[in-house]
Amino acid sequence: MTQTSREYAVALFTLGKETDTEKEICDSLEVVDAVFKENPEYLEFLSSPSIPKKERLDAVNTLLEGRVHEYVCSFVCLLCEHGKIFEFSDCVEDYKSFFRMLEQVSVAHVRSVVPLSEAEKLELIEKFQKICGHQVTLECTEDASLIGGMVVEIDGKVYDGSLKQYLSDIKEVMCQ
């Protein structure tokens, strides 16, 4: 995330809070983000200096008007006008992190060597909900470099229970 994406996301989130539309905006941002990820040529089009700005803005309005929240349509136009459309996905991630804080939901980023079973996921959720005191969701990825165990990053903290870290700790003790 960049400082620019954070500033744009703060502005949009503030507007959402003032109008009590944070959830609708979040949902609309996710819809547009999915469209841009499925069709990267849209971003190319919206950022192209060879296409008149009015034509690009008209295309945004045609594509989004009536399909997403009006603030999101205006937001995409604003990013397009200022040449920041490629930061849209970062803005969405920043907005979603503000929304999760408001809703008191933390995302635990879990890296493990093998996929976690549903029972293991539920156990992790329960443990981290007790630690955080609020709702937790998981984003799981596989990482063979860990050798075994897992690493969990949540709310700026890292819980490293990987075999790689364990071996590193042993090596450090032995070399002292």
N, C-alpha and C positions, 0 to 999 in steps of 0.2 A: 504494500500500500504506500501511496505517496502522500506528501503533505497536501498536495492539491486535491487529490481524491477525498481526503479526510475533510478538508474545508468545504467542498461541495456537498459531501454527505451530511456534514453538520448543519449546513444551511437548509437542506431538504428535510432533515429530521426535525429541526426546529419548527419549520413550517408545518410539518405533520403533527407535532405536539400541540401547536397553537390551534390547529383545526380539528384535533382529535381524529386524525386519519392515518396514524402511523402504520397500522396493520394493512390498510388498503394500499398504501404507498409501497410497503414492503412486498406485498403480493404482486403488485404491478411491476415493480422493479425486477422481480424474479422472472416474470413472464417475458419482459423485454430482453433481459440478460440471456435467457434460453434461446430466444429468436436470434440474437446476435451471435451466440456461440454456434448455433446450427447453420447460420448463414453469414460467415465472416465477410462476405463481399458487401454486405450492407454497411459495415464499418468503413470499408474502403471507399464506398460511394459517398458516405456522409463526411468523410475527411478529405475528399478530393478537391484540391484548389481549382482544378480545371472545370468543375461543375459550379455554376453560380450558386451562391449561398441561398438565395430565395428558392431555387429549385430543390436544394437539399432539405430546406426547412419544410417546404410543401410536401415533400416525400415523407418526412417524419410524421407530419400531421395526417396525411392520407393513410399511412400504415397504422398509426397508433390511436388516433382520435376515436373515442367511443369504445375502444377495446381495453384501455388501461386508464388509471386515474389521471385526471387532467394535469395534476402537478407533475406526474412522471413524463407525460408528453412534453410539457414545458421544460422540464429538466433536460430531456434528451435534446431538445432544440437549443437550450442554453449551452450545453456541452459542445454541440455542433458549431454554434456561432463562435465560441471561444477557442475552437480547435482542440478540444479536450475529449473528443468522443472516444478515443482509444482508452481513456481512463474510466469508462463507464463500468466495467466489471469490478474494478477496484472500489469505485464509489458504492456499488451495490454491496460489496463485502463489508465496507465500513458502515454503511447504513444498517445492514443486518446485525452487525456487532452492537451498535447503539440500541437497536430494537431488542436484542436478546438481553442487554443490561436492563432495559426498562421492564421487560417481562420477567426478569430474574431467571434467565436460562443461560447456562454455561455449556459450551461445546468442548468436550474432551476429545482431543486428537490422539488416537491410539495407534501406535505402530507395533506390530508383532510379526514374528517370523511366519506363522501360519494363521489362517483365518480363525477368528474367534467364533465359538459356538454361540447360539442364542442364550444359553444358560450363562456362559461366561460374560456375555455383554450385559445381561440383566444384573449379574453380580457386581460388575464394575459400576454400572449406573447407580445401584443402591449405595455402594461404598462412597462414591464421589458426591452423591446427594447428601449423605451424612456429613462429609467434610465441608461442602460448600453451603449447605443449609437451604438449597433451592434446587430446582429442576436441572437435570443434566442430560444432554444428548451426546451420542458418540459419533465420531467420524473415524472409521477404521481403515488402515492401510497395511499392506504387507511390506516388510523390510527384512530381507534375508541377511543383511549385514549385522543384525543384532545377535545372531547366532542362536539365541533362545530368549525367552522372557518377553517383556514388552516395555515400551516407553509411553507415558501418558503426559500430554501437555494440556493444562487447563488453567484458565485465568492467570496466565503469566508464570505458572509454576510447572516444573518438570519433575515427574516421578519416574526415575529410571530404574527399572527392575530387570534390565536386560543382562544376559550372560556376558555380553561384550563389556558392559560397565563393571560387572562383578570381577571379571578377569583383570581389567585395568586397575581396579582397586587392590587386588591381590598383588599385582606386579609392583604397584607403588609402595606397598608395605614391605615387600621383599627387597626392594632396592634402597631402602632407607638405612 
